[in-house]
Amino acid sequence: MTPDEIFIGRKKELAVLEDLYNSSKFEMLILHGRRRVGKTYLLGHFAKLHEKNTIYFTADKSSEKTNVQAFCEQLNAVINAGDFLTSFSTWQDVYSFFKNQSFKERLVIIIDEFTYLYNSNPAYDTGLQNAIDKIFKKMNVFLILCDSEVSVIEEIIDSSTKPLYGRKTAELKLLPFNYKEARQFFPNYTEIQALEVYSIVGGIPLYLSLFDDKISIKQNIIKNCLSTTGYLFNEVETLLRMELKETYFYKNIMLAINSGASNLNKITDKVGEEAAKVSKYISVLINLGFIKKEIPCGEKEKSRNTLYSICDNYFAFYFAFIYKHQNMLNGLISPALYYEREFTKEKLNTYFGHRFELICEQYLRERFYNGKMPFFAENLGRWWGNNPILKQQEEIDCGLKIDFNPQNGRVKAFSKAGLDRTYLVAIDDENALFCECKYTEEKFDESQLKDLQKASLSINRPNKFYTIFSKNGVTDRVKKIITKNKAYSVVTADDLF
């Protein structure tokens, strides 16, 4: 993969950077996003586009003097001031130097992992605030501060009690690729194969780049996920250790969610800890982007009807297939034999089916955003609740537990809600869109259509629309029923692209 291919799907983000670069005034951008999402690649690419006037510095955990000297090396490469800069040992030395300089061209200063500077010197933000107010605002400077630690960024930048509050002029959160952007990594795979790889590794550029579309998905899983030499074998453990203490407790929470515990009470029972502690740790996992909190679409934010699910695809894959038996892969079973034992067609299809809904939601969001739907949604998400007509609880799948009985070869997949139905809903005051997502070899049939229609009775709107997401389309009977009815649409796997 060439360096440029790493930047698939980053056109909007690069456009934001270019707009700020072309500004006629001082700009300070805060760029953040979870680890591995590609922040450094994006900034590196942008720096290459403006390499003659860009200082790209990556901070580390060493002393202030060491970081200052490293910064000055990058500064000297741009302005060629000679050995004079090597005498600097504090950030104040650096700021004093800038005070006496003038730059005709736009000067870009990129500081990656900038919270390390704050950790090595608690007064770093005060010094930077003074430099911004007294020096940089008078210069043709574009300052970019980048980091992964969202909580620290919020404390340093967004807290009204901190010196840097009000100094940022723009903020950009870098998100993982969506399934369409991820598709571009795999020109040799079919649309179905690309969806399945995305369901395994999600939209993290690094993970996508590890999968080789010249070999099978099975071979890629064995090589990257199951082999002890594979990059993804210990990736979840590595990420958790980088971000958290008490990683075992966090893993227990995610294992509980994966095994069917969808609400706080069930998760608390599974992990055997007090609800207050579990809730606090869940909030950390949400902030890191590993799990998500959901309320039924259209309900108030403080709804008690709250569910939790693993939103990161590779975390979901890891806890569904690898975590419980990872020790076996450390010399007790070959990766190939483990794959044959654990990755049956039934298990994989069930897993892909649960991740398919996230893909369908991305498709809908893009369509609504671009005005290609019959109305503009005010809320979009999953829905579960009471069906007043059927007088029963309509629910959605929120997670996955896969049980395999080696004696009879049967696979059981349990959703956290206990029902094998998934509904996506989009609403405004007058309209509602109901969607069902089916990732099976069988076509969507008439009985499933009736179930979708019954579920739609649960939300009262004068105008109702229906979208059927089906891997292999609908039966002839369903096609005949919905043909010429503009309220219905069908989206197959190929249509997603």
C-alpha positions as CSV (number, residue, x, y, z in Angstrom):
1,M,0.0,0.0,0.0
2,T,1.4,3.4,-1.0
3,P,1.4,6.3,1.5
4,D,-1.4,8.1,-0.4
5,E,-3.7,5.1,-0.1
6,I,-3.6,5.6,3.7
7,F,-5.6,8.8,3.2
8,I,-8.6,7.1,1.5
9,G,-11.6,9.0,2.6
10,R,-9.8,11.9,4.2
11,K,-10.8,14.5,1.6
12,K,-13.1,16.4,3.9
13,E,-10.5,16.5,6.7
14,L,-7.8,17.7,4.4
15,A,-10.1,20.4,3.1
16,V,-10.6,21.6,6.6
17,L,-6.9,21.8,7.1
18,E,-6.4,23.6,3.8
19,D,-9.1,26.2,4.7
20,L,-7.4,27.0,8.0
21,Y,-4.0,27.1,6.2
22,N,-5.4,29.6,3.7
23,S,-6.9,31.8,6.5
24,S,-5.4,35.3,6.8
25,K,-5.3,35.2,10.6
26,F,-4.0,33.1,13.4
27,E,-5.7,29.7,13.7
28,M,-5.5,27.1,16.4
29,L,-6.9,23.7,15.5
30,I,-7.5,20.9,18.1
31,L,-7.3,17.6,16.3
32,H,-8.3,14.5,18.3
33,G,-9.5,10.9,17.8
34,R,-9.1,7.5,19.2
35,R,-5.7,5.7,18.9
36,R,-4.9,4.1,15.5
37,V,-7.5,6.2,13.7
38,G,-4.9,7.8,11.5
39,K,-4.3,11.3,13.0
40,T,-0.5,11.1,12.5
41,Y,-0.9,9.9,8.9
42,L,-3.3,12.7,8.1
43,L,-1.0,15.4,9.7
44,G,2.0,13.8,8.0
45,H,0.4,14.0,4.6
46,F,-0.7,17.6,5.2
47,A,2.8,18.5,6.4
48,K,4.3,17.0,3.2
49,L,2.0,19.3,1.1
50,H,3.5,22.3,2.9
51,E,6.9,20.9,4.0
52,K,8.8,24.1,3.3
53,N,7.0,26.0,6.0
54,T,5.7,23.3,8.4
55,I,7.2,22.3,11.8
56,Y,6.0,18.9,12.6
57,F,7.0,17.9,16.2
58,T,5.9,14.8,18.2
59,A,6.2,15.2,21.9
60,D,7.1,12.4,24.2
61,K,7.2,11.6,27.9
62,S,10.7,13.0,28.5
63,S,11.7,16.2,30.1
64,E,10.8,19.7,29.0
65,K,14.4,20.3,27.9
66,T,14.5,17.1,25.7
67,N,11.2,18.1,24.1
68,V,12.3,21.6,23.5
69,Q,15.5,20.5,21.8
70,A,13.6,18.0,19.6
71,F,11.2,20.8,18.6
72,C,14.1,23.1,17.8
73,E,15.6,20.5,15.5
74,Q,12.4,20.6,13.5
75,L,12.2,24.3,13.7
76,N,15.8,24.7,12.4
77,A,15.0,22.4,9.4
78,V,12.4,25.0,8.3
79,I,14.0,28.3,9.1
80,N,17.7,27.3,9.1
81,A,18.8,29.4,12.1
82,G,22.0,27.5,12.7
83,D,23.4,26.2,16.0
84,F,21.8,29.1,17.9
85,L,18.6,27.1,18.6
86,T,20.5,24.2,20.3
87,S,21.0,26.4,23.4
88,F,17.3,26.5,24.1
89,S,16.1,24.5,27.1
90,T,12.6,25.9,28.0
91,W,9.5,26.7,26.0
92,Q,9.9,30.3,27.1
93,D,13.2,30.3,25.1
94,V,11.3,29.2,22.1
95,Y,8.5,31.8,22.5
96,S,11.1,34.5,23.0
97,F,12.7,33.5,19.7
98,F,9.4,33.6,17.8
99,K,8.7,37.1,19.2
100,N,11.6,38.5,17.3
101,Q,10.8,36.7,14.0
102,S,8.6,37.6,11.1
103,F,7.4,35.2,8.5
104,K,6.0,36.2,5.1
105,E,4.7,32.8,4.3
106,R,2.2,31.0,6.5
107,L,4.0,29.0,9.2
108,V,2.4,25.7,10.3
109,I,3.3,24.4,13.8
110,I,2.1,20.9,14.4
111,I,2.5,19.4,17.9
112,D,1.4,15.8,18.1
113,E,0.8,14.1,21.5
114,F,0.8,17.6,22.9
115,T,-0.6,16.5,26.3
116,Y,2.8,15.0,27.1
117,L,4.1,18.5,27.3
118,Y,1.5,19.4,29.8
119,N,2.4,16.3,31.9
120,S,6.1,17.2,32.0
121,N,5.4,20.8,32.9
122,P,2.0,21.6,34.5
123,A,2.6,25.3,33.6
124,Y,2.9,24.5,29.9
125,D,-0.6,25.6,29.1
126,T,0.0,29.0,30.8
127,G,3.1,29.6,28.8
128,L,1.4,28.6,25.5
129,Q,-1.5,30.9,26.3
130,N,0.8,33.8,26.8
131,A,2.6,33.0,23.5
132,I,-0.7,32.8,21.6
133,D,-2.0,36.1,23.0
134,K,1.2,38.1,22.8
135,I,3.1,36.5,19.9
136,F,1.3,34.0,17.6
137,K,-1.9,36.1,17.2
138,K,0.2,38.8,15.6
139,M,1.9,36.4,13.3
140,N,0.9,34.4,10.2
141,V,0.7,31.1,12.2
142,F,-1.4,28.0,11.9
143,L,-1.1,26.0,15.2
144,I,-2.3,22.4,15.3
145,L,-2.4,20.5,18.6
146,C,-3.1,16.8,18.3
147,D,-3.8,14.1,20.8
148,S,-5.8,11.0,21.6
149,E,-6.6,11.7,25.3
150,V,-10.0,13.3,25.0
151,S,-10.5,13.7,28.7
152,V,-7.2,15.6,29.0
153,I,-7.9,17.7,26.0
154,E,-11.3,18.7,27.5
155,E,-9.6,19.6,30.8
156,I,-6.8,21.7,29.2
157,I,-8.7,23.3,26.3
158,D,-12.4,23.4,27.1
159,S,-12.4,24.0,30.8
160,S,-13.3,27.7,31.5
161,T,-10.8,27.6,34.5
162,K,-7.8,26.8,32.3
163,P,-5.5,29.2,30.5
164,L,-6.1,27.9,27.0
165,Y,-9.8,28.2,27.2
166,G,-11.2,30.2,24.3
167,R,-8.0,30.0,22.3
168,K,-8.9,27.3,19.8
169,T,-10.4,28.5,16.6
170,A,-11.4,25.1,15.2
171,E,-11.8,21.5,16.4
172,L,-11.7,18.3,14.3
173,K,-12.5,14.8,15.6
174,L,-11.0,12.2,13.3
175,L,-13.4,9.3,12.9
176,P,-12.7,5.8,11.7
177,F,-13.5,5.2,8.0
178,N,-17.0,4.2,7.1
179,Y,-17.7,1.0,5.1
180,K,-17.6,2.8,1.8
181,E,-14.2,4.3,2.5
182,A,-12.9,1.0,3.8
183,R,-14.1,-0.6,0.5
184,Q,-11.3,1.2,-1.3
185,F,-8.6,-0.8,0.5
186,F,-9.8,-4.0,-1.2
187,P,-10.2,-3.7,-5.0
188,N,-9.8,-7.5,-5.4
189,Y,-12.6,-8.4,-3.0
190,T,-16.3,-8.5,-3.8
191,E,-18.7,-6.2,-2.1
192,I,-19.8,-8.9,0.3
193,Q,-16.1,-9.7,1.2
194,A,-15.4,-6.0,1.8
195,L,-18.4,-5.7,4.1
196,E,-17.2,-8.8,6.0
197,V,-13.7,-7.4,6.5
198,Y,-15.2,-4.1,7.7
199,S,-17.3,-6.1,10.1
200,I,-14.1,-7.7,11.5
201,V,-11.7,-4.8,11.8
202,G,-14.0,-1.7,11.5
203,G,-12.8,1.5,10.0
204,I,-9.3,1.8,11.6
205,P,-6.9,2.5,8.7
206,L,-4.1,0.5,10.1
207,Y,-6.2,-2.6,10.7
208,L,-7.6,-2.3,7.2
209,S,-4.1,-2.1,5.7
210,L,-3.2,-5.4,7.4
211,F,-5.7,-7.4,5.4
212,D,-4.4,-8.5,2.0
213,D,-7.2,-8.8,-0.6
214,K,-5.0,-11.2,-2.6
215,I,-5.6,-13.9,-0.1
216,S,-8.8,-15.1,1.5
217,I,-10.5,-13.5,4.6
218,K,-9.9,-16.8,6.4
219,Q,-6.1,-16.6,5.7
220,N,-6.1,-12.9,6.8
221,I,-7.8,-13.8,10.1
222,I,-5.4,-16.6,10.8
223,K,-2.4,-14.4,9.9
224,N,-3.4,-11.2,11.6
225,C,-5.7,-12.2,14.5
226,L,-5.0,-15.7,15.5
227,S,-1.2,-16.0,15.1
228,T,0.9,-14.8,18.0
229,T,3.0,-12.9,15.5
230,G,0.0,-11.2,14.1
231,Y,-0.4,-7.5,14.8
232,L,-4.0,-7.8,15.9
233,F,-3.4,-10.8,18.2
234,N,-2.7,-8.7,21.3
235,E,-4.1,-5.4,19.9
236,V,-7.1,-5.1,22.3
237,E,-4.9,-5.9,25.3
238,T,-2.3,-3.3,24.1
239,L,-4.9,-0.6,23.6
240,L,-6.5,-1.2,27.0
241,R,-3.1,-1.1,28.7
242,M,-2.2,2.2,26.9
243,E,-5.4,3.9,28.0
244,L,-6.5,2.3,31.3
245,K,-5.6,0.8,34.6
246,E,-7.5,-2.2,35.9
247,T,-7.8,-3.6,32.4
248,Y,-9.2,-6.9,33.7
249,F,-12.2,-5.1,35.0
250,Y,-12.8,-3.3,31.8
251,K,-12.5,-6.5,29.8
252,N,-15.0,-8.2,32.1
253,I,-17.5,-5.4,31.4
254,M,-17.1,-5.9,27.6
255,L,-17.3,-9.6,28.0
256,A,-20.5,-9.2,29.9
257,I,-21.9,-7.0,27.2
258,N,-20.9,-9.4,24.5
259,S,-22.4,-12.3,26.4
260,G,-25.9,-10.7,26.5
261,A,-25.9,-8.2,29.3
262,S,-27.4,-5.1,27.7
263,N,-28.3,-2.8,30.6
264,L,-26.6,-1.6,33.7
265,N,-28.3,-4.0,36.0
266,K,-27.4,-7.1,34.0
267,I,-23.8,-5.9,33.4
268,T,-23.5,-5.3,37.2
269,D,-24.7,-8.8,38.0
270,K,-22.3,-10.3,35.5
271,V,-19.2,-8.5,36.7
272,G,-20.1,-8.7,40.4
273,E,-19.4,-5.1,41.3
274,E,-21.4,-2.1,42.5
275,A,-23.5,-0.3,39.9
276,A,-21.8,3.1,40.6
277,K,-18.4,1.6,39.9
278,V,-19.6,-0.2,36.8
279,S,-21.3,2.9,35.5
280,K,-18.1,5.0,35.9
281,Y,-16.0,2.4,34.0
282,I,-18.6,2.2,31.3
283,S,-18.4,5.9,30.8
284,V,-14.7,5.6,30.3
285,L,-15.2,2.9,27.6
286,I,-17.7,5.1,25.9
287,N,-15.3,8.1,25.8
288,L,-12.7,5.8,24.3
289,G,-15.1,4.8,21.5
290,F,-15.1,1.1,22.4
291,I,-18.8,0.8,23.5
292,K,-21.8,2.9,23.1
293,K,-24.9,3.9,25.0
294,E,-28.3,3.8,23.3
295,I,-31.8,4.9,24.1
296,P,-34.8,4.1,21.9
297,C,-34.9,6.4,19.0
298,G,-37.0,9.4,19.9
299,E,-36.9,9.0,23.6
300,K,-35.4,11.6,26.0
301,E,-31.7,11.5,26.7
302,K,-32.4,10.6,30.4
303,S,-34.5,7.6,29.5
304,R,-34.1,4.6,31.8
305,N,-34.6,2.3,28.9
306,T,-30.8,2.4,28.1
307,L,-28.8,-0.3,26.5
308,Y,-25.0,-0.8,26.0
309,S,-23.3,-2.5,23.1
310,I,-19.7,-2.9,21.7
311,C,-19.5,-0.4,18.8
312,D,-15.9,-1.1,17.8
313,N,-15.9,-3.9,15.3
314,Y,-12.6,-5.4,16.2
315,F,-13.4,-5.3,19.9
316,A,-16.7,-7.1,19.1
317,F,-14.9,-9.7,17.0
318,Y,-12.2,-10.2,19.6
319,F,-14.6,-10.8,22.4
320,A,-16.9,-13.0,20.3
321,F,-14.2,-15.3,18.9
322,I,-10.8,-14.9,20.6
323,Y,-10.7,-13.6,24.2
324,K,-12.1,-16.6,26.1
325,H,-9.7,-19.1,24.4
326,Q,-6.7,-16.8,23.6
327,N,-4.5,-18.9,25.9
328,M,-5.0,-21.9,23.6
329,L,-3.4,-19.9,20.8
330,N,-0.2,-19.5,22.8
331,G,1.1,-22.9,21.8
332,L,-1.8,-25.3,22.6
333,I,-3.5,-25.2,19.2
334,S,-2.4,-24.1,15.8
335,P,-4.2,-20.9,14.4
336,A,-5.5,-22.9,11.5
337,L,-7.0,-25.6,13.7
338,Y,-8.5,-23.0,16.0
339,Y,-10.1,-21.3,13.0
340,E,-11.7,-24.6,11.9
341,R,-13.0,-25.2,15.5
342,E,-14.3,-21.7,16.3
343,F,-15.1,-20.0,13.0
344,T,-17.9,-22.1,11.6
345,K,-20.0,-20.7,8.8
346,E,-23.0,-20.4,11.2
347,K,-21.0,-18.4,13.8
348,L,-19.5,-16.1,11.2
349,N,-22.8,-15.4,9.5
350,T,-24.5,-14.7,12.9
351,Y,-21.6,-12.3,13.8
352,F,-21.7,-10.5,10.4
353,G,-25.5,-10.2,10.7
354,H,-25.2,-8.3,14.0
355,R,-22.5,-5.9,12.6
356,F,-24.5,-5.4,9.4
357,E,-26.9,-3.1,11.2
358,L,-24.1,-0.6,11.8
359,I,-23.4,-0.6,8.1
360,C,-27.0,0.0,7.3
361,E,-27.1,2.9,9.8
362,Q,-24.1,4.5,8.0
363,Y,-25.9,4.1,4.7
364,L,-29.0,5.9,6.0
365,R,-27.1,8.7,7.7
366,E,-25.3,9.5,4.4
367,R,-28.6,9.4,2.5
368,F,-30.4,11.7,4.9
369,Y,-27.4,14.0,5.0
370,N,-27.4,14.4,1.3
371,G,-31.2,14.9,1.1
372,K,-31.9,11.6,-0.7
373,M,-34.6,10.4,1.7
374,P,-38.3,11.3,1.7
375,F,-37.9,13.6,4.7
376,F,-35.2,15.0,6.9
377,A,-34.7,12.9,10.1
378,E,-34.5,14.6,13.5
379,N,-33.5,11.3,15.1
380,L,-32.0,8.1,13.8
381,G,-31.1,5.0,15.7
382,R,-32.4,1.7,17.0
383,W,-35.7,1.4,18.7
384,W,-37.3,-1.0,21.2
385,G,-40.4,-0.6,23.3
386,N,-44.0,-1.5,23.8
387,N,-46.1,-2.4,20.7
388,P,-49.6,-1.1,21.6
389,I,-51.3,-3.2,19.0
390,L,-49.6,-6.5,19.7
391,K,-49.3,-5.7,23.5
392,Q,-45.8,-7.1,23.6
393,Q,-42.3,-5.9,23.9
394,E,-40.7,-5.2,20.6
395,E,-36.9,-5.2,20.9
396,I,-33.8,-5.1,19.0
397,D,-30.5,-7.0,18.9
398,C,-27.9,-5.2,20.9
399,G,-25.0,-7.7,21.1
400,L,-24.0,-11.2,20.5
401,K,-23.3,-14.3,22.4
402,I,-22.4,-17.4,20.3
403,D,-22.6,-20.8,21.9
404,F,-21.4,-23.9,20.0
405,N,-22.2,-27.4,21.0
406,P,-19.4,-29.7,19.7
407,Q,-21.5,-32.8,20.3
408,N,-24.3,-32.0,17.8
409,G,-22.5,-29.3,15.8
410,R,-25.3,-26.8,16.5
411,V,-24.7,-23.0,16.9
412,K,-26.9,-20.9,19.2
413,A,-26.7,-17.1,18.9
414,F,-28.4,-15.2,21.7
415,S,-29.2,-11.5,21.3
416,K,-29.1,-9.4,24.4
417,A,-32.8,-8.6,24.0
418,G,-33.6,-12.2,23.3
419,L,-35.3,-11.7,20.0
420,D,-33.9,-12.2,16.5
421,R,-35.1,-8.8,15.2
422,T,-33.3,-5.6,14.4
423,Y,-35.1,-2.4,13.7
424,L,-33.6,0.9,12.7
425,V,-35.9,3.9,13.0
426,A,-35.6,7.5,11.7
427,I,-38.3,10.1,12.7
428,D,-39.4,13.7,12.7
429,D,-42.7,15.1,13.8
430,E,-44.7,13.9,10.8
431,N,-42.7,11.0,9.4
432,A,-41.1,7.7,10.4
433,L,-38.9,5.3,8.6
434,F,-38.7,1.7,9.7
435,C,-35.9,-0.6,8.6
436,E,-35.1,-4.2,9.1
437,C,-31.6,-5.5,8.4
438,K,-31.1,-9.2,7.3
439,Y,-27.7,-10.6,6.5
440,T,-28.7,-14.1,5.5
441,E,-28.5,-16.3,2.4
442,E,-32.3,-16.4,2.3
443,K,-34.2,-13.6,0.6
444,F,-36.4,-11.4,2.8
445,D,-39.9,-13.0,2.8
446,E,-43.5,-12.1,3.3
447,S,-43.6,-13.2,7.0
448,Q,-40.7,-10.9,7.7
449,L,-42.4,-8.1,5.9
450,K,-45.5,-8.5,8.1
451,D,-43.3,-8.4,11.2
452,L,-41.8,-5.1,10.0
453,Q,-45.3,-3.7,9.4
454,K,-46.5,-4.7,12.8
455,A,-43.5,-3.2,14.5
456,S,-44.2,0.1,12.8
457,L,-47.5,0.3,14.7
458,S,-45.4,1.1,17.8
459,I,-44.6,4.7,16.7
460,N,-47.4,7.0,15.8
461,R,-46.7,9.1,12.7
462,P,-49.0,10.0,9.9
463,N,-46.4,9.2,7.2
464,K,-44.5,5.9,7.3
465,F,-41.8,4.5,5.1
466,Y,-40.0,1.2,5.1
467,T,-36.5,0.1,4.0
468,I,-35.6,-3.5,3.8
469,F,-31.9,-4.1,4.0
470,S,-31.3,-7.6,2.8
471,K,-28.0,-9.2,1.8
472,N,-29.7,-11.1,-1.1
473,G,-32.8,-9.1,-1.8
474,V,-36.5,-10.0,-1.3
475,T,-38.6,-12.9,-2.5
476,D,-40.8,-12.6,-5.6
477,R,-43.9,-12.4,-3.4
478,V,-42.5,-9.5,-1.4
479,K,-41.4,-7.8,-4.6
480,K,-45.0,-8.1,-5.9
481,I,-46.5,-6.6,-2.7
482,I,-44.2,-3.6,-2.5
483,T,-43.8,-2.8,-6.3
484,K,-45.1,0.7,-7.2
485,N,-45.5,1.6,-3.5
486,K,-43.2,4.5,-2.9
487,A,-43.2,4.0,0.8
488,Y,-41.0,0.9,0.4
489,S,-37.4,0.5,-0.7
490,V,-35.1,-2.5,-0.8
491,V,-31.3,-2.2,-0.3
492,T,-29.1,-5.2,-1.1
493,A,-25.4,-5.6,-0.3
494,D,-24.5,-4.4,-3.7
495,D,-26.8,-1.4,-3.4
496,L,-24.9,-0.2,-0.3
497,F,-22.1,0.8,-2.5
